[in-house]
Amino acid sequence: MTETTDARVEAWKRENLARDYERVPPRRERFETLSGIEVDDIYTPASVSGFDPDRDLGLPGQYPFTRGVHASMYRGRPWTIRQVAGFGQAEDTNNRYKYLLKTGQTGLSTDFDLPTLLGYDSDHEVFRREVGKIGVAVDTVVDMHALFDGIPLDQISTSMTINPTAAILLAMYRVVGDERGYPGHVLTGTTQNDILKEYTAQNEFIFPPLPAVELVVDTMEYGADVMPRFNPLNACGYHIREAGATAVEEVGLTLSAALCYLEHAVARGIDVDRLAPRVSFFWDVHNNFFEEAAKLRAARRLWARLMRERLNCKDPKSWLMRAHCQTAGVSLTAQQPYNNVARTALQAMAAVLGGTQSLHTNSLDEALSIPSESAIKIAVRTQQIILHETGVADVVDPLAGSYFVEALTTQIEEEALALIERIDAMGGMIQAVESGYAGQLIADSAWEQQVRLESNEQIQVGVNDFVDEGEQQQIEIDRPIPGVMERQMQRLADVKRSREQKRVTETLRAIESAAPNLHTNLMPLIEDAVRARASVGEISDVLRGTWGQYQPSTVF
């Protein structure tokens, strides 16, 4: 910006803007994003002084990938429409899969129930009460076969939201493919498998952080060897943000975790360029439209720079951040639930403008229940309307060059890098977890956001303003399927009765013998156990016996 232009803007602020504010005062004393980043009245070239378009923006599909990981973006291949499903037994979720595919979904996404997530079988005395409630029950590879019955695994990409037992579920998916005639090299999809964020955000973990991280590295090396098109790691900011983190903290903590896995792989002597191209990411897309679009652009640029300059990756594919996004579940309200359709549509639009490769849109009823078929169809149609009717997918990175967006992108990148450097200084992400630092950071931000809501500083429509007293919107609620626990326990008993127990015992002993050496890749042994029809609980119990169970530090 020239001095003349700069002076003109300052004169405009003194005269025109001040006059408008005198007549109509600002709605708020301070304007800021949802994460607390202050927003100025107007953005001009001075707002991006020091910004080098060649260095910081580039072109789509080229380093540093600010404008997207593909040159053509959605003018070529649209993002994957990937709605989540998971409830009851495998057959129940399989039916939902097929319904979603008929509505136009292009990729599958699976939630698992609490016993499966925590490494217990459905007949566990305590956890049997949770069978099939918040996701689908999977005890053995027999369940996995039923889950994907009639699904062409060579044509459909499958995402699995699973963390502490991800290694077991990944082996199951590989075995199902193999037993159905699909070789590993045709299988595509993702296991979330980001155990570090479980200790800080979602609290679904089993083992202490160090062996858990090494198990993630096992899956990454295994994937490169036998499932080269599959993403064994989906570094996940989503649950960090849902727990209350800011956009900057979401980026900083997630990239720190991804770096941790790759640096542990390097410490084993694994070529980082073997693993890095199959690392994917999962982001929350919240209500502040421009912050979310800028966050995705900032994360993509920062990751490219870290991979090239910090980890010295030589393969340009290692610099790419391929991302799945989901609209913010925490933003959904039980009050006036139809408002959630508008929230989801705007969040989805921000994800598309930010350059996502895959997108899940939440359903209007998710604050109340597992989505009904009618609600989830609206969520799918929302994505289809954005793709086919709005025109936002017709131009590659249409926000590029906006003074506001570029300034916000740079600020998020710089602050996220500063957080990564603070974590490095304390010894890395495992130390940030064990010390309680990462959990406390998220808890403090969550508290601040709650205070803003309760003081009405932040308006949530239908909750703390624009409330309809005494009026309730009637919506269809999806009800739990009766008898799931009993049927699942019976199936597990049938599998255990029909399998070759000697073979199961041998495979479990092999895992037990190898587990103390954290640099021994356990995945081939876990695959053998899965093929023998060993259960999630049995394999997990062997590892519990070797590694123990983690007791986290308390966060207040």
Disulfide bonds with the S-S distance in Angstrom:
none
